[in-house]
Amino acid sequence: MTSLTLVRRIAARPSIVFEAISTSEGVATWWGPHELPVVSAQVDARIGGGYRVRFRTLDGREHEAHGEFLDVSPPKRLVMTWAFSVGGEPEEDGRTSVIEIDVRRIDGGSELTFTHSQLRNEISLASHQAGWIGALDKLVAQLGPAPG
């Protein structure tokens, strides 16, 4: 199994970044790769709570991810399971992986460290990395890039 880690500097307080990653309204604005739209987002950010996010690709196919929150420590840390219920990366069919998001205060905003672990192989890693780069770039565009 393999994992990816991405770091983004964001021009917003940790509490604002945490709200964007832990609420239905926030997730609906940035989740999903690149310009792909979120069709629906349901987030219950509490330990044992769940989420379900659906987005549509340019060819009209829909993908839906869901999971359970394992750690919710506002405004610093969010840990959740990750699985596809519709579409997704074929290498991950029937599998669950883990996402950890840590947010820390820096001069001019926040630094977000995003780790997606327990991915099956390099094919899955490449697919998820491309998707998460696009999604996190949308989050930074929405909240603004931090200096540095």
Secondary structure as the mmCIF struct_conf table of DSSP 4:
data_model
#
loop_
_struct_conf.conf_type_id
_struct_conf.id
_struct_conf.beg_label_comp_id
_struct_conf.beg_label_asym_id
_struct_conf.beg_label_seq_id
_struct_conf.end_label_comp_id
_struct_conf.end_label_asym_id
_struct_conf.end_label_seq_id
STRN STRN1 THR A 2 ILE A 10
BEND BEND1 ALA A 11 ALA A 12
HELX_RH_AL_P HELX_RH_AL_P1 PRO A 14 SER A 22
BEND BEND2 THR A 23 THR A 23
HELX_RH_AL_P HELX_RH_AL_P2 SER A 24 VAL A 27
TURN_TY1_P TURN_TY1_P1 ALA A 28 TRP A 30
BEND BEND3 GLY A 32 PRO A 33
TURN_TY1_P TURN_TY1_P2 HIS A 34 GLU A 35
HELX_LH_PP_P HELX_LH_PP_P1 LEU A 36 PRO A 37
STRN STRN2 VAL A 38 VAL A 43
BEND BEND4 ARG A 46 ARG A 46
TURN_TY1_P TURN_TY1_P3 ILE A 47 GLY A 48
STRN STRN3 GLY A 50 ARG A 56
TURN_TY1_P TURN_TY1_P4 LEU A 58 ASP A 59
BEND BEND5 GLY A 60 GLY A 60
STRN STRN4 GLU A 62 SER A 73
TURN_TY1_P TURN_TY1_P5 PRO A 74 LYS A 76
STRN STRN5 ARG A 77 VAL A 86
BEND BEND6 GLY A 87 GLY A 87
HELX_RH_3T_P HELX_RH_3T_P1 PRO A 90 GLU A 92
TURN_TY1_P TURN_TY1_P6 ASP A 93 GLY A 94
STRN STRN6 SER A 97 ILE A 106
TURN_TY1_P TURN_TY1_P7 ASP A 107 GLY A 108
STRN STRN7 GLY A 109 LEU A 119
BEND BEND7 ARG A 120 ASN A 121
HELX_RH_AL_P HELX_RH_AL_P3 GLU A 122 LEU A 143
STRN STRN8 PRO A 145 PRO A 145
HELX_LH_PP_P HELX_LH_PP_P2 ALA A 146 PRO A 147
#
